[in-house]
Amino acid sequence: MFKKILSAVVAMTLVLGMMCSCSESSSTGDNKNSSVVNSLPPTKTEPETPNNGSFTPSEDIVSPTSQYQFLPAADSKISSDEQFLIGTNEFSVEFFKNAVKADLENGNNTLVSAESVLFALGMTANGAKGETLKQMLKVLCKDMDIETFNRNMNKLMTSAQNNSEFKFSIANSVWVRDNSNMTLTEQFAKNCKELYNADMFKAPFDDSTAQQMNGWVNEKTTQMIPSIIDSLDDTTAAVLLNCIAFEAEWEHKYTTDDVRKNAEFTRPDGSKTTCEKMYSEENLYISDEDSQGFIKKYKGGKFAFMAILPNEGVSLADYVKSMTAEKFAKLYAGRTDEYKVYAHLPKFTYDYSAALNDTLKQMGITDAFDPESADFSAMSETQQLFISEVLHKTHIQLDEDGTKAAAATSVKMDVMGISPMDEKAKVVDINRAFAYAIVDTETGLPVFMGTVCDPSTK
């Protein structure tokens, strides 16, 4: 039986300072009269009971006391906010195109989670002001104001749920260096807890802290992303982590008889390889002028796998290059049950990683990376910060039982000034390089988007 599909998101390495407990403040987004979060002594977290893949804080890790609690949205449905759906869908497709471009042209498998990056940069945006905030919001959600964006991200947090048919959960944490060189604004800490439900830790930021952070990531991604933090520099003052976990089975699973070995698959360069391929009859067909494909639902119906095969003569790289948010949304919205679909889908498992600095700059987030222009004064009023590095890691396994996927994003911020067969039937034989997405069927938003150039590559 299928165990898990996991979308894990590890978000951001921020150069900040120590975080202590928060005093009461208003929840407005302008951060006026925000104060240093540094009033009450920290209290140690209680060790967790060890289990497979569990995170157990060391004695060096303490949790700052805070009077704030997560405030779940009264209504977790975001389908009514058309601006948010349009804006984040546009970000998802443009991010996918830009992030995978070079690897795709080189014939490599790719996979990114835009939702992971949305949570990572969404929390970061709560610390930005001025032109820095304006650029981030323009790219993330098409100029939506930060309060409305936060409200919708809070709905995504609230909608995370476990039930008998699938599991979906989102976890956030904020780690702060245990010193007093810098303090966080009260409003930033408040937003991270109340809207993003971030757990908070103070730690010495030595090698043991990096191990603890990776242990937290390993647990939240059910051991699919074992690490994201190689080391912590002297200039690193905080790390924000986000993980999304999703478990599901196919609505209609494959049997042993549905799987064939040594099926032929054509790579983008025209060379051949073999793979295991799964055969099924599906009832949701998709097509446009450049592609065809099918949609296969996961148990419970909230999520679905969307296979997109470019037409003969259309390279996968060119197809992805021509993709737009409108084109993707139209392709999904145009799904039809008019045809019986004989679907042939390769099994595949692989890992992917990418540095995202250039991708995000090309998309329009420039000031955040510029030591002279970045404005993160809503995060800290005592230090000037800028983003120095954004890394992204993913893992996917697709087989007879279902899909397991995970994503991790780290955003490191440094201190300013410091360098760092019948007529009504369609045959869709995925026998060459193709694109795919794991889609939230309620919103139409892609949680993951990827390409398979060689299913035999691990």
Secondary structure as GFF3:
##gff-version 3
##sequence-region A 1 458
A	DSSP	beta_strand	12	14	.	.	.	ID=ss1
A	DSSP	beta_strand	43	44	.	.	.	ID=ss2
A	DSSP	beta_strand	62	63	.	.	.	ID=ss3
A	DSSP	alpha_helix	82	105	.	.	.	ID=ss4
A	DSSP	beta_strand	110	112	.	.	.	ID=ss5
A	DSSP	alpha_helix	114	125	.	.	.	ID=ss6
A	DSSP	alpha_helix	130	141	.	.	.	ID=ss7
A	DSSP	alpha_helix	146	159	.	.	.	ID=ss8
A	DSSP	beta_strand	161	162	.	.	.	ID=ss9
A	DSSP	beta_strand	166	177	.	.	.	ID=ss10
A	DSSP	alpha_helix	186	194	.	.	.	ID=ss11
A	DSSP	beta_strand	198	203	.	.	.	ID=ss12
A	DSSP	alpha_helix	207	220	.	.	.	ID=ss13
A	DSSP	beta_strand	238	248	.	.	.	ID=ss14
A	DSSP	three_ten_helix	256	258	.	.	.	ID=ss15
A	DSSP	beta_strand	259	266	.	.	.	ID=ss16
A	DSSP	beta_strand	272	282	.	.	.	ID=ss17
A	DSSP	beta_strand	285	288	.	.	.	ID=ss18
A	DSSP	beta_strand	291	297	.	.	.	ID=ss19
A	DSSP	beta_strand	303	310	.	.	.	ID=ss20
A	DSSP	alpha_helix	316	322	.	.	.	ID=ss21
A	DSSP	alpha_helix	325	333	.	.	.	ID=ss22
A	DSSP	beta_strand	340	346	.	.	.	ID=ss23
A	DSSP	beta_strand	348	355	.	.	.	ID=ss24
A	DSSP	alpha_helix	357	363	.	.	.	ID=ss25
A	DSSP	three_ten_helix	367	369	.	.	.	ID=ss26
A	DSSP	beta_strand	385	398	.	.	.	ID=ss27
A	DSSP	beta_strand	403	415	.	.	.	ID=ss28
A	DSSP	beta_strand	425	429	.	.	.	ID=ss29
A	DSSP	beta_strand	434	440	.	.	.	ID=ss30
A	DSSP	beta_strand	446	452	.	.	.	ID=ss31
###
